[in-house]
């Protein structure tokens, strides 16, 4: 299997390269410098060069709060860029796996969201990703849209890395406890994507894929600092109202992943198991 990955410089892109190598897949990565997805010509040239059997679009503008003030850039990457990848994949007859987000929902549902629930994004980031989903669906017939959530990995900026940094600077951390979602280890997500990529035979459409289980941001932080070898500050739970941000976020961002398990036989490990493995690897790297 030969997989072309747009967004290879991000935490998921780097995880795809790492996990792909372990799985015997050839991952041909394109970071922003190699192929900016806002440039249709660059996308077309890269995909022709890749000679791939599957393309994964992991490129995205993911700075949720910054998107509120950089609407044009967020839309260019998450909507038009996604369309460029989809159009190129369609022309070359290559199936596309496109990454999307839980933030396409408004968080008002009681219980986990399924793929057919109505979308109603609360902020620019979610709207741009929803528009990207629509562009992919319109431009590429053989597509799998994977909505995921709360991704963290060994590389890049993410909640776990932020908590570890702040714990080194502060004795007390106040963490939001009324937003609930599904933390997802990038390496586990990459493994799921590679499994799906190797099992594509007409099951096109939208799927959810996250770490199993759910947590609030506060519970997520508590699990980080319960890990052996991690300096633990005192944690204080707060409400969303006590931590105002430019972008509104869904209070309930829990995704039901049963469809991916039924269709592809793919189910990610529990989120706290992935967190333990990520922190062990982080500590091992810090000691080396």
N, C-alpha and C positions, 0 to 999 in steps of 0.2 A: 504494500500500500504506500502510495506517495501522496502526501498531504501538503498543499500550499496553505500557509498561514499568513494572513494579513494581521498586523499588530503584533509581530513576533517579539518586539522589544518590551511589551507589557508583562505583568505578572502571569497572566494566563498563557500568553504566547511563549514565554520562557518555560513554563511548566509543560506545555505541549511538546516542546523540543526535548525536554528531559525525560518525560514519560514515554514519548514516542520512541526514543532511542532504546529504552528498556523493553518496549513492546515489539521491536523489530520493524517499526514504521519509519519511512524516510520523510522527515519534515523539512520542507523548503520554506524558510521564513523570510518575510519581508517586513522590516520595521518602517517607521514613517520616512526615514531618509531614503530607503530603498524603493518604497512605493507608497506615496501619500494617497490615501483612498479618495481624497477630494479631487484628485486629478485622474479623470477617466482614462486618459492615454497611458499614464503610468501604471494603472491597474491592469489594463489590457496587455501591456508589454510584459509585466511581471508574470501574469498568469500564463501567457504563451511560453515564457522562459521556463516556468516551473514544471511543465509536462506532468501535471498532477492528475490523480484519479478522483480526488475530493479537494474542495477548497473550504477553509474555515475562516470566517471573518470575525476575528477577535479584536479588531481595531475599533476604538470608540473614544469619544470625549466623555470621561467618567467623573469629572469634577462637578459634583451635583450642585454645590452652591455657586461656583464660578460660572456655571451655565446660565444663571439668572442674569448676569451682566454681559455674557458673551454668547448671546442667543444665536448670532450668525454663525459662529464657529461650531457651536454644538450641533446646529442643524446641518451644516455643511458636512460634518464628519458622520453623525449618527443617522442622518436621513439620506442626503445626496450621496455620501460616500458609500453607504450600504447599497444604494441603488447601482452605483458604478460596479461594485463587486458582483452584484446579482446579474447585471446585464452582461458582463464579461463571461461569467460562468454559463449563462444561457447560450450565448453565441458559440462557446467552445464545447458545449454539451457536458459540462462538469457539474455534478451535484454540489450544492452549497449547504454548509452548516453555518448559521448566523446566530451570534450570541445577542440575547436581549436581556431584559431586566424585570424584576418584580415591581419596579417603580412605574410600570404602565398602569397599575391599579391604584385606587384611591384609599385603600386600607379600611374601608367601612364594613366589609363583609365579616360576619361572624363565622369563623372557621377558615380552613385553607382554601386558597383560590385554585380553581381548575382552569384548564386552558380555554374553555369556552365562556368563562365569566366575562361580562362587559368590561372593557378597559376604560379608565377615566383618570389619566395621570394628573398629578397635582402641581407639577412644576416643569420647567423647561426641559430638564434632562429626560424625564419620563415621556414628555410629549415628543421630543426628538427621537427617542428610541421607538415609540409607537409608530411614528411616521416612517422610521426605518423598516420596521416589520412590514408595513403596508407596501413600501417600495420593493422589498425582497419578494413578497407574495405576487406583486404585479409583474415583475421583470424576470423571475426565474421560476420555471415550473417545478423543477426538481430541487426543492428546498426543505430543510429542516430548521425551524426557528427554535432555539433553546433559550428559554428564560431561566436565568439563574439569579442568585442573590447573595449579598454580603460576602463577596469573594475576598479571601486573604491568601497570601502566599509568601514564599521566602524572599521574593524580590518585590520591588515597587512599594508604593505607598498604600497602606491599608489600615484597618482598625487595630489589628494586633500590633503592627509595628508602631503605630501611634501610641497605644497604651504602654508599650515597653519603653518608648522614649520619654513619655511623660512621667512614668514611674521613677525614672532615673533623676528627674528634676523636682518632683513634688512628693510630699508626704500624704496628701489627700487628693483623691480624684473623684469628681462628681460626674456620674454617668446616667444617661437617660434610661428610665426603666418602664416607659409606657409605649415603646415601639418594639414590636415583636417580628422576628424573621428567622431565616434559616442560614446560619453561617456555613460557608462552603470553602473548603481547602482547595486552592487552585490545582494542586497535583491530582486530587480526587476528581475534580471536574474535568481535567485534561484526560484522565483515564476513561471517564465516561464518554467524552467526545470521541476518542479514538475507537472505543468499542462500537459506538453508533456508526462511525465512519466506515468501519469494516463490515457493517450489517445493513447497508442501505439497499433496499430492493422494492421501492415504491411506497414506503410508509411516510410520505411527505406531510408536512404540516407543522403545527406548533406543539412543543412539549415543554414541560418544566423539569429542571434538573438541579437539585441543591443537595447539600449535606442533609442527612436524615435527622429529624427532630427539629426543635425550635427553641429560641431563647430571646430574651430582651437584650439590649445592648449592655445593661448592667449585669445580667447573668453571664453574658459572653465575657465581659471583663473579669468577673469573679472567677470564671474557669481559667482564664489566662493566669491570674495571680495565685491560683491554687496549685499551679504546676511546680514541681520541685526545681529549685535552682533559680526561680524567678523572684526578683525583689517585689514584695507586695506592699503597696501603700494602703491606706485606709480608703475604702470605697463608700461613697454616699449616693444612694439612689435619688434621682431628681426626675421631674416631669419635662415633657417637651416644652411646655410653656416657660419653664425655668432656664431653658437653653435655646433661645431663639436663633434661628439660622435664616439666611436669605431664601432658601428653598424649603417648601413644605414637603414633609415625608409621610408616607402611609403609616398609620399606627399598627396596622396588621399587614405584614408583607409575607406571610407564610404561604408557600406554594405546595400544592399537592402534586407529587411526582409519580403517582401510580401509573399514569399513561405510558411514561417512558419505560417503566418496568414491564408492563404488559406487552408493549410493542417490541422493545429491543432487548429485554432482559437485563436492563441496566438500572442499578440502584446504588447510590453513593453511600459510603459508610456514615455512621452517626457523626454529627458535626464535632462533638467533643473528642472523638477518636482522631479525626483529622487534625484538630487543634493540638493534641498531644504529640502527634508525629511531627507537625510543623515546628513546635517549640523545641522538641528534642533535636531536630536538625539545626535550628537556629542556635541553640546552645553549643552544639558540637562545632558549628562554624565559628562561633565566637572564641572557643577554646583553641582552635587550630591556628 
